[in-house]
Amino acid sequence: MTFVRIRFLILLFGVVFLRTAVLPAQTGPAIALTVDATQAPEKILHTRMVMPVQPGLLTFYYPKWIPGMHDPAGPIGSVAGLKFMVDGKEAPWRRDLGDVFTFHVQAPQGAQSLEIDFDYIDSGGAFGGSATDKLVVVSWNQNLLYPAGLPAAKITYHATLRLPEGWKFGTALPQESSKASEVTFAPVALDRLVDSPVVAGEYYRAVDLTPPGEAIHHEIDMVADSAEALEISADVQKGLTNLVAETGKLFGTRHYHNYHFLLTLSNHVAHFGLEHHESNDSRAEERGVVSPQGRRGVGGLLSHEFVHSWNGKFRRPADLSTPDFETPMRDDLLWVYEGFTDFLGNLLATRSGLWTPEQYRENLASTAAGLGPGRPGRTWRPLQDTADAVAGLTFGRGGWINWRRGTDYYEEGDLLWLDVATLLHDQSHGQKSIEDFCRLFYGGPNSGPELKTYTFQDLVSALNQVVPYDWAGFFHSRLTSTSPVPPMGGIEAGGWKLDYSEKPPEGAARGPAGGAMGAEYSLGLSLGNDGTVRDSMVGSVAYQAGITSGMRVVAVNDRAFTPDLLHEALTAARNNSQPIRLLVLNDDYYKTCAIDYHGGERYPHLVRQEGKPDLLDDLAKPLAERK
């Protein structure tokens, strides 16, 4: 704290000297936290906190660095109506000039109790919308402040949640008591509270996913905007139960007391997944478990977030393991945290039957093609930098992602770890596998939720215990490469290669979910359903014709744009010499761009390499069926 700031605070609070007061969290009573979500349908949640205090300058933080978000994404802009009351009297407060997540308040002589009140406005933000007329996802970090001076593991909260009448809820958080629409949870440390979200709604369903013989309880807790959306099929339920069984076989142990898949099904919340140790906060479209395309997406999402319980929550890079939610994180190992999780999540979705082997290969093909030649960002920005910079960059807004690169540590991490898996197999002549590494690195006794950090050297040492190899050099060369070609070693060692054809992938759409399919690998355009150019590949035929990100295609060959019309134009161009004419809108100016392209539609696929063992399909089989 600078002298200028000290002087200002002295003047603000009228004290002779400053003394920072913190809560006696290790020995004193827990902080009483009440979150009133009865107005969740109106997108507002009310917070009240009560705690003992001592006289002096009190400093509180609003959670800033949320585990799993990888950047300072705490939605501080959604806080309203903040008040501090000391022994029943309102006390003045001031936000820290150097950090908007920090608040200072003076407790006068004789102060004993502090009450904090504020509202959380569910207006979107970094976490996206979390409430509708029929449901809410309560992320505790959005609805509390915490005192400076102690690590999150040493601050105890005693939380109560109030819900609209008749709503039911699901969470991994231990309960103490409940009555009507109010539930009180057992006192827990702040880090565990933030790690335990709650889903609640008028339409709620819990389904047991515990495999036969499994001692630890697993379930999926679903909330939705309609009762029909909760009709999970027997096949999906079986696939998720298989997923639980397959993770047990892969890792050899669990590091939690029980596990809850928390799934929100709505078209009116942000769609993403956020990992937690004993649960995951996953959000999908309302028909996510009842439509074929939705089930595929939900299967991949839940598999990914489940793997994070081991890779990300139990084992976490040391630089991502901070003592509180104010200390900055460093993201340099996200290619392990997220990349390895992406690889294992897709693999387990296939092993459990949530994906078919063909869907697994199509996903790999799409990933490889999306990172391949024609994505020039690879030529200046290495994979390591996509992880290093994520805390300070906003990706994807305004297009040009092919030139800027985005969070490629996910997708390229998938290919990178497939390469590791095939190398382990080949270097050991089939005697060792990626499963051996998983059991070594993520194994050990189940003592409930715990954190075991690691460094790059720890990772390399573990791999060398499985199969001696120059793993440090292997990772260094791939993390620093500016080659235009993505790492294809795993696909090719697996007995496959990337190719293109006019056959769309299974379930491909030309509607809102998939944009105008066929344009990305032909014209070099990624288009929205309304013709908006989401991305124009630098150097592609469309780019050379003058079409760039942010424009909108309004007509194809003099007719109003539709995805189907573009599809037909690409097909027809194979049999004539005329260019494809696209009328585009750039700001409020129109121009016609002629694209001399006659290659038809192009979709990525994996095709078998004759004479090579099919290691890829074998890798995707349930462990009981592996060779």
N, C-alpha and C positions, 0 to 999 in steps of 0.2 A: 504494500500500500504506500503510495507516494505521499510526500509531505503535503502537497497541495490538497489531496483528497482528505488527509487527516484533518487539516485545518478547516476544510469545508464541513466535515462531519461534526467537528467541535461546535462550529457556529450553528449548524442545523439543529442539534439536540441540546445545546446549551450546557455542556458538561465540561468540567475542568480537565479531565483525562479520560481516555478511552480504554475499556477493558472488554475483550470479546467474551461473551457468555455462550456456553454450549450446553446442550442437555446432558444430564447424567444418564446417558442411554444404557450404559453397561450395568448400572446398579439401580437406577430409578425406574419409575413406571413407564410403560410404553406410551407412545404418542397415540392418542385416540383420533382415528380418522373415520369420518362418515361421508360417504359419497351418495348423494340423493339423485338417483337416475329416473325418478318418476316423471320428469319432463323430457326424457330421451326422445319421444316422438316429435317434440318441438326442437330437438337438436341442442339441448342445454342440460348440463349436469352440474350439481351444486356440491361444493366441498366445504367441510368444516373440520378443522384440526384443533385439538386441545392438548396442551402439554405444560409441564412445570418449567419455569425458567428462573434464572438468577438475574439480578440487576446488571446492566451493561449494554454494550452494543451487540445486537444479535444479527447474524448474517444467515440468510437462507438461500438455497438454490432451488430453481425449478429444473428438473432433470433435462439435461442438454444432450449428452452423448448416450444414446439408448443402445444397449447391446443388440447386435444384429442389424442395425441401421447403417453403421460404418461412417456416419458423419454427424455433425451437431444438429440433429433434426428434431429435437424436442419442440413441440408446437407452441412456443411461448406466445405467439401472436393470438392464440385462441383463449388466453386468460383474460377475464373481465371481472370487475367488481371486487378487486382485491382489497381486503381490510385486515388490519392487525389490531387486536383488542388485548390490552394488558390489564388484568384484573377487572375486566368489564368496561374499561375506558379505551376509546379509540386512540391509537398511537400513530404518530406520523411515520412515514417510511420513505425511502429514496432508493430508486434503482441505481445500481452501480454503473458509472459512466463508461467503464471499460468492458462490461459484460452484461448484456440485457437479461440474462438468466439469473442474476444475483440481486438480492434485495437486502437492505439494511434497515433495522428498526431499533430504537433505543428503549430499553426496559428501565424505568426509573428505580430509584432506591426503594427497597421493600417489595419489589415485584415478585410475584409467586407463580402466576398463571398467564399463559398466552393462548389466545384463540386466533386462528387464521381462517378467513372465509374468502372464497372466490368461486366464480363460475367458469366452467369450461364450455366454450362454444364449439360445437361439432360442425365446423365449417369447411372441413377438408384438410388442407395443409399437408405437411410432410407425410402424415399417416393416412391421409385420405379420409373420406367420410366413414363414420363408425356407427351411425344410428339411422333408423328409418322409423316409420310409423309402427312397425311390428317388432323391432329388435334393436339391440345395442351390443356393442363390444366395449367392455370397460377395460382400458389399459391404465393401470394404476398410476404410472408415471405422468399421465396427463392431468391427474387429479390430486396432486400433492406437492408440497414443498418439503425440503429436508434441511436440517441445520448443518452449517459448516463445522468442521473440526473433527469429525469422526468418519471412518470408512462406512460404507453402506451396510456391511455385514454386522456392524456394531450399533445400529440404530433400529429400534424395535417399534413396529406399528401394530395397533389393534384396530382392525378395519371392520366397518359395518357398511353394507350396501342395501339401499332401498330401491325397489323396482316397482314399475306399474302393477296394479292389481292383476293377479292371475298369471303373470309372467313366470316362467321357469328358467333355470340357469344351469350352466355347466362350467366347471373349473377344476384344476388340480389343487387349488388352495384348500388346506384343511379347515373344516367348519367347526365352530364352537356351538352355535345355536341358531335356530331360525324360527320365525313366527310370521304368519301371514306373508307379506311381500317384503320382509326384511330378514337379512341373514347377517350374522356376525361370524367372522372368521377367527381362528386361533391366532394369537400374537405371533408374528414372524418378523425376521429381519427385513430391512428395506430391500436388499438385493433380491431376496426370494419373493417379496411382494410384487415388485416390478416384473419378476420373471413368471408371474402367475395371473394372466388376464382372465376375465370372466366373459362368457357369452350368455345372453339372456334374450328371451323373446316370448311373444304370445304363442308362436308355433315353435315348439322345441321337441327334440327326440334324442334319446340316448340309446346307442346300440353297443352291446358287448362285443369286443373284438379279441377277447382272450383266447388263444389257441388251446386245444386240449393238452393238458399236462403242464401248461405255463403257470407258474406260481404268482406272477405279478399281474395285476388287473390292468387291462387296456380297454378303452371305450372311445367311441366317437360321439361327441355332443354337437348336435346340429341345431341351428336356428335359421329360420327362413321367413320370407315375406308371404308364404302361403303354406298350407298344410300339405298340398300336393307335392311341393318341392322336397319334402322330407322322405318321400317314398323310395328309399335306397333299395336297389335291386339285390337279390340274393347273390348275383355274380360279383357285384362291387363289394358287398359285405364279405364274401369269401376271399376276394382279392386283398382286402385290407387285413383280414385275419392272417392270410398267408404272408403279408408284408411283415406283420409282427413276428411271425415264426422265422422268416428269412433273416431278419435283422439279428435275432438271437443266434442263428447259425453263423452269420457273417462275423459278428463281433465277439461272440462267445460269452458275453455278459451284458448286464444292463446297469445303469447308474441312476436309478430313480426308484421311488417307492411305488408309483403307479403312473400311468400315462393317459392323457386325454387329447385326442384329436379334436380341436375346437374348430368347427367349420361353419362359416356364415355364408348363406346362400341368398344373394340379393343382387339386383341390377342397379342398386342405388348406393352401394358402398364401393370404396376403392378395392380393386382386386389384387391381392398380393399374399405373401405368406411371411410370417415372422416367427422365428424359432424361439422356443423356451425349453427349459430343462425337462419338465414333466408334462409339457403340453405344446401345442403350436396354435398360433392364431392365423388360420387360413381362410381366405375369402374368395368366393367364386360367384359366377352368375347364378341366378335363381334356379335354373334348370341344370345346375352343375352335376347332380348325381342321377338325373333322370334322362338326359339326352346322351346319345353315344359320344358326340364330340366333347360334351361337357365332362363325361366320365373319364375320358382320356386325360383332359387337362387336370381334373381334380386328382386323379391317380398319381400323376407326375408331381403335382404340388405337394400332396400329403407325404409322398415318399421322400421328397427332398427335405421337407421340414422335419420329418421324423429322424432322418440321418443326422441332422444337426444336434440332436440330443447327445450324440457321441462326439461328432466333429463340429465343434463350435461352442458347445456348452460344457461338456466334460473335459475334452482336450481343446484348448484355445491358445492361439498365439499370445506370447507374453505381452506384446505391445498392444493387444486388444483387451487385456485383462487389467482394467483400471480399478482403483479402490472405491470410486464413487462415479457419479454421472456428470461431473464437472470436468474431470481430468481428461484432456484430449487423448484419443486413441490413435494408433498408427496402423495403417492398413496394408503394410507391405507383404503380408502372408495371406492375403485374401484368395490367391490362386490355390491355396490349400483349404482355407476355411470355406470358401464358396465353390471353388473349382472341383475339389475332390468330392464335396457334397453333391454337386451337380452330376458328376460321374456315377457315384454310388446310388444316388436317388433314382436316376434313369434305369440303372442296372437292376435295382431292387423292384422297381415298378414292373419290369419285364419278368423277373424271376417269380414274382408273386401272382402274375396273371392279370394285373391291371393294364398292362400294355402287351401287345403281341410282339413276337420277335421281329416281324416286319415293321411295326411301328417304331421299335427301337432302332432298327437300321435306318429308317427314314429320318428319324430325329438326328442321328449321327451325320447322315448325308446333308441335311439342311444346315447343320452346324458347320460342317466343313466347307460347304459352298458359301455360307454367309461370311466366312472368314477368309475365303480364298482370293485368288487373283481377281482384280476388279474392285477390291476394297483397299484403296491405296493408303489408308491410314496406317497400315502395317509397315509401310516403307519408311516412316519417320518416328513412329511411336511404338516402342516395344511393349510386350505384355506386362512386364513389371510396372511400367508407368501407369497402366490402366488401374492397377491396385493402389499404387502410391498416391495418386492424385484424387481418388474418389471423394475424399473428405472436403476438397475445395472446389470441385467442379460439378456442375449440373449437366448431366448427359441427356442428349436426345431432343432437347427443345430447339426448335428452329431448323431441324433437319441437319444435313451434312454429316451424319454420324459415320458414314463410310470414310470420310476424310479425317474427322476428329477422333474416331474410335469411342466406344462407350465402355460399359462394364464387361469387357471381354474376358476378364478373369473367370467368369462363369463358363461361357461357351468354349473358349480355348482351353480353360482348365479341364473341361470334359475330355478333350482330345489329348491333352498332356498326360492325364492320369490313365487314359486307355493305353497310351504308349508305355507308361510305367508298368501297367498290368501285364502287357505282352512281353516286356523286357524281363520281368520277374520269371515268367514262364520259360522264355527262351534261354536266358542265362543259366537257369537251373536245370535245363533239359526236362522241363515238366515236373520237377520235384517240388517246386515252391510256387506260390500264387499270391495274388493280392489279398486273399483271405488270411494268409499267414501274417502279412503286414498288419491287417486290421486287428487281428487278435492280439498281436504284440503291442501295438501302439494304443489301442483303445480298450484293452482288457483290464484285468484286475478285479478285485472283489467289489460287489455292489454294496456300497455304504450310503446309498441314497444320493441325492444331488450333491456333487462336489466339483471342484475346478482343479484341473491339473494342467499347468501351462507348458508350453514348449517353444523352442527356438528353431531356426532353420537347421542348426547343427544337430539338434535332437532328432529332427525328421530324417536327416541324412544318416545319422547313426543307426536309427531303427531300421531303415531300408537295408543298410549294410549288414545288419544282423540277420536279415532274411536272405539276401543274396549280395555278396560283395561285388561292388561295381563303383564306377566313378559317378556317383549320384550327384555330388556337388557340381561337377562339370556338366553333367546332363542337364540339370535344372538351369544352371547359369547360361548355357548356350541358348536354351529356349526362351528364357525370361528376357534376355537382352537382344534377341534376334530382331532385325528389321527386314527379314526376307518377306517378299510378297506372298510366299507360299506358306499356308498354315501347317502345323505339325501333323502329318498324315501317317507317321510311322506306326501307330497303333492300329489304324484301320487296315493298312497294307499287311502288317505282320499278322493281323487277324484273318487274312485270306480274302480281303475285299478291296475294291477300289472305287473311287468316286467317278460317276459318269452322269450324263444328262440325256433325257429323252422327252418326248412330248406327252408322256403319260403323267398325269397329276398324281401326287402322293395320295395315299388313302385318306379320305375325309377332307381333302383340300377344298377350300371355299373361295369364291370370288366376291363374297359379301363383306360385311363390316369386320368379321373376324380375321379374314385373310387378305383384305385389300383386293386389288385387281391381279389375281394370280397369273403368272406367266410373264409378267413384265420385268421382274427383277433380274432374272438371268438371261433375258433376251434383250430388251431395250435398255436395261439398267435403271429401271424406275420402280420405286416402291410407292404404291398409290393407295390412298384411302378409297372407301366406297363412293365418295362424292368426287373423286378425281384429284383430290389434293395430293401434291407431290410430297410425300413424307421424306423421301430421300432420292437423290439423283446421283448415281455412281460416277465419281469424277473419272473422266476418260471414256465413259460408255458412249454408245451411239446417240442416246437421248441427250446426254450432256453436251456432246459435240454439236448437236442440233440447236442448242441454246436453252434447254429445259433444265432448271435447277430447283433445289429444295424450296418449298414455300409457294411455288406457283400452283395453279390448278388447271388440270386438263378439262376443258368444257365441251370439246367436240372431237370425234374421231372420224376422219374422212368425211367431214362436213355434216355429221349427225351428232346430236347431243350425246355426251359421254354416258356410257354405262359400262360396268366391268365386262358384261357379256359382249358388248360391241367391240371392245378392245380385244377380247379373246378371239372373236371372229376375224378381226382385221389382221391379227398376227397369223392366223391359220391361212387366210386368203393370200397373204403376201408371199407365201412359199411358191405360189404358182403364177405370179406376175412380176413385172419389173418396176411397177409403180411404187414410189415411196409411201409410207404410212404418214398421213397428214394429221397432226395434232394441233388443234386450236387451244392455246393456253392463255390464262389470265395471270398477268404479273402485276400485282397491286391493282390498279384500275386500267391497265393497258392490255390490249389483246395483241397476240401475234400468232402466226401460223408457222409451225416447225415441221419441216419435211425430214423424215427419218428413213434413210435408205437401208432397210433391214429386211431380209428374206429368209431368216432361219427358223421361223415358226416359234411356238412356245418351247421353253426349256425348263425342265424340272430336274433337281438333283436326285440321284439314286445311288445306292451302293450295288455293285455287281460283283459276283464271285470271280476270283482269280483261280483258274484251273491249275491243279497241281499243288496248291497250297492247302494246308489243313484249315478247317473252318473253326479257328479259335474264337472268333467273335460270337458265333451262335452258341458255342459251348459255354462261353463266359456268361451268357445271358440265361442259361438254364438254371432251374432251382438247384440248390447245392446237392440235394439227394440224387440228382440226375447227372451231375458233372462227371466227366471222364477222369 
